[in-house]
Amino acid sequence: MFRRREPVPFAFVAEADRFRSNVTPPPRQRASRSQRLGQSLIMLTVMGGLAGSLVFGIPALQQDSSGPSRVHQSEAHR
């Protein structure tokens, strides 16, 4: 079969992994004090919501171990 001696037109795609740029990206801006305060308040709100759902949800999920000792109000008046 005939082999080409000329370079492949899209050979730069294969070299893309080895390419290193000499341009440095700009430094990241630091979050201001108000932004950090806002992020922490959002985090506290989310954590408080999760804690509150546990506080109110766990007693609702517990099984009643007292059994059939409860008497409905309609049966108590007979």
Backbone as CSV, one residue per row, in Angstrom:
resi,resn,N_x,N_y,N_z,CA_x,CA_y,CA_z,C_x,C_y,C_z
1,MET,0.843,-1.173,0.000,0.000,0.000,0.000,0.888,1.236,0.000
2,PHE,0.409,2.278,-0.573,1.151,3.523,-0.725,1.141,4.317,0.584
3,ARG,2.323,4.709,1.097,2.431,5.519,2.320,2.684,6.956,1.937
4,ARG,2.111,7.857,2.672,2.301,9.289,2.419,3.539,9.769,3.136
5,ARG,4.304,10.560,2.489,5.498,11.136,3.113,5.213,12.509,3.697
6,GLU,4.107,13.108,3.335,3.767,14.440,3.842,3.068,14.303,5.195
7,PRO,3.169,15.326,6.025,2.510,15.236,7.336,0.986,15.242,7.205
8,VAL,0.372,14.632,8.188,-1.091,14.582,8.217,-1.605,15.985,8.501
9,PRO,-2.663,16.418,7.805,-3.138,17.795,8.000,-3.563,18.115,9.427
10,PHE,-4.023,17.107,10.169,-4.516,17.362,11.518,-3.572,16.781,12.566
11,ALA,-2.305,16.853,12.314,-1.334,16.318,13.263,-1.279,17.138,14.544
12,PHE,-1.718,18.383,14.501,-1.687,19.218,15.711,-2.608,18.680,16.782
13,VAL,-3.619,17.903,16.406,-4.526,17.336,17.406,-3.772,16.338,18.272
14,ALA,-2.892,15.566,17.679,-2.117,14.589,18.441,-1.105,15.271,19.352
15,GLU,-0.666,16.453,19.000,0.317,17.163,19.810,-0.329,18.059,20.859
16,ALA,-1.636,18.065,20.949,-2.330,18.972,21.870,-2.029,18.637,23.327
17,ASP,-1.756,17.376,23.627,-1.465,16.994,25.013,-0.103,17.512,25.463
18,ARG,0.808,17.693,24.549,2.160,18.121,24.901,2.325,19.636,24.877
19,PHE,1.318,20.349,24.436,1.436,21.792,24.279,1.424,22.480,25.634
20,ARG,2.361,23.377,25.835,2.412,24.180,27.056,2.399,25.647,26.652
21,SER,1.508,26.377,27.251,1.383,27.788,26.925,2.371,28.605,27.752
22,ASN,2.839,29.693,27.181,3.724,30.580,27.928,2.950,31.760,28.516
23,VAL,1.636,31.712,28.420,0.780,32.774,28.965,0.235,32.292,30.296
24,THR,0.487,33.029,31.349,-0.032,32.645,32.655,-1.425,33.232,32.845
25,PRO,-2.336,32.467,33.422,-3.678,32.994,33.656,-3.636,34.071,34.736
26,PRO,-4.625,34.955,34.735,-4.645,35.995,35.776,-4.899,35.374,37.148
27,PRO,-4.421,35.987,38.190,-4.635,35.425,39.536,-6.114,35.494,39.912
28,ARG,-6.525,34.499,40.696,-7.926,34.463,41.131,-8.193,35.570,42.131
29,GLN,-9.368,36.158,42.011,-9.734,37.195,42.967,-10.171,36.537,44.268
30,ARG,-9.732,37.089,45.358,-10.136,36.576,46.656,-11.539,37.067,46.973
31,ALA,-12.282,36.227,47.671,-13.632,36.596,48.059,-13.568,37.707,49.105
32,SER,-14.467,38.659,48.961,-14.497,39.759,49.925,-15.116,39.266,51.236
33,ARG,-15.041,40.102,52.232,-15.575,39.737,53.541,-17.084,39.514,53.485
34,SER,-17.796,40.344,52.724,-19.251,40.177,52.630,-19.612,38.900,51.872
35,GLN,-18.808,38.536,50.870,-19.083,37.292,50.155,-18.850,36.084,51.049
36,ARG,-17.782,36.115,51.837,-17.527,35.013,52.755,-18.615,34.927,53.821
37,LEU,-19.080,36.071,54.301,-20.155,36.078,55.293,-21.440,35.504,54.688
38,GLY,-21.753,35.889,53.458,-22.943,35.367,52.795,-22.867,33.870,52.571
39,GLN,-21.705,33.380,52.168,-21.543,31.945,51.965,-21.682,31.181,53.276
40,SER,-21.137,31.734,54.343,-21.239,31.042,55.629,-22.680,31.068,56.139
41,LEU,-23.412,32.155,55.896,-24.818,32.182,56.316,-25.652,31.180,55.530
42,ILE,-25.369,31.051,54.261,-26.091,30.055,53.461,-25.777,28.656,53.979
43,MET,-24.520,28.398,54.284,-24.134,27.086,54.801,-24.792,26.807,56.142
44,LEU,-24.834,27.802,57.010,-25.490,27.617,58.305,-26.983,27.367,58.140
45,THR,-27.614,28.031,57.181,-29.037,27.823,56.928,-29.298,26.406,56.449
46,VAL,-28.465,25.929,55.543,-28.640,24.563,55.035,-28.417,23.545,56.140
47,MET,-27.367,23.735,56.929,-27.081,22.796,58.017,-28.171,22.844,59.091
48,GLY,-28.693,24.028,59.363,-29.791,24.138,60.324,-31.050,23.451,59.822
49,GLY,-31.304,23.554,58.526,-32.467,22.870,57.958,-32.333,21.361,58.056
50,LEU,-31.138,20.857,57.797,-30.926,19.414,57.917,-31.057,18.954,59.369
51,ALA,-30.504,19.732,60.287,-30.608,19.370,61.701,-32.064,19.436,62.173
52,GLY,-32.793,20.452,61.720,-34.206,20.558,62.095,-35.041,19.426,61.541
53,SER,-34.729,19.002,60.324,-35.493,17.886,59.767,-35.213,16.598,60.535
54,LEU,-33.984,16.456,61.038,-33.698,15.283,61.871,-34.424,15.368,63.203
55,VAL,-34.457,16.554,63.800,-35.095,16.714,65.111,-36.592,16.414,65.017
56,PHE,-37.224,16.872,63.949,-38.663,16.645,63.821,-38.985,15.323,63.131
57,GLY,-38.068,14.788,62.363,-38.362,13.575,61.609,-38.128,12.299,62.367
58,ILE,-37.122,12.260,63.232,-36.806,11.011,63.942,-37.945,10.581,64.884
59,PRO,-38.536,11.471,65.670,-39.666,11.013,66.506,-40.859,10.541,65.668
60,ALA,-41.043,11.102,64.508,-42.165,10.679,63.675,-41.922,9.304,63.069
61,LEU,-40.674,8.909,62.935,-40.359,7.618,62.337,-40.274,6.493,63.356
62,GLN,-40.244,6.819,64.639,-40.150,5.772,65.653,-41.472,5.046,65.780
63,GLN,-41.383,3.726,65.982,-42.595,2.928,66.117,-43.137,3.051,67.527
64,ASP,-44.439,3.003,67.610,-45.098,3.087,68.905,-45.051,1.709,69.557
65,SER,-44.370,1.593,70.683,-44.202,0.287,71.337,-45.300,0.017,72.367
66,SER,-46.230,0.938,72.554,-47.266,0.738,73.568,-48.320,-0.256,73.105
67,GLY,-48.384,-0.553,71.830,-49.306,-1.565,71.324,-50.735,-1.045,71.250
68,PRO,-51.699,-1.979,71.390,-53.113,-1.595,71.216,-53.745,-1.024,72.471
69,SER,-52.982,-0.403,73.350,-53.547,0.135,74.583,-54.316,1.428,74.334
70,ARG,-54.137,2.019,73.183,-54.874,3.249,72.875,-56.335,2.906,72.560
71,VAL,-57.193,3.697,73.093,-58.620,3.500,72.850,-59.117,4.701,72.078
72,HIS,-59.801,4.424,70.963,-60.349,5.534,70.197,-61.437,6.225,70.990
73,GLN,-61.623,7.476,70.707,-62.588,8.261,71.483,-64.010,7.751,71.267
74,SER,-64.316,7.233,70.093,-65.677,6.736,69.839,-65.932,5.453,70.635
75,GLU,-64.933,4.627,70.879,-65.120,3.405,71.649,-65.182,3.678,73.132
76,ALA,-64.614,4.784,73.607,-64.608,5.085,75.028,-65.973,5.533,75.522
77,HIS,-66.846,6.020,74.653,-68.151,6.544,75.077,-69.218,5.479,75.076
78,ARG,-68.924,4.253,74.818,-69.958,3.196,74.754,-70.388,2.737,76.109
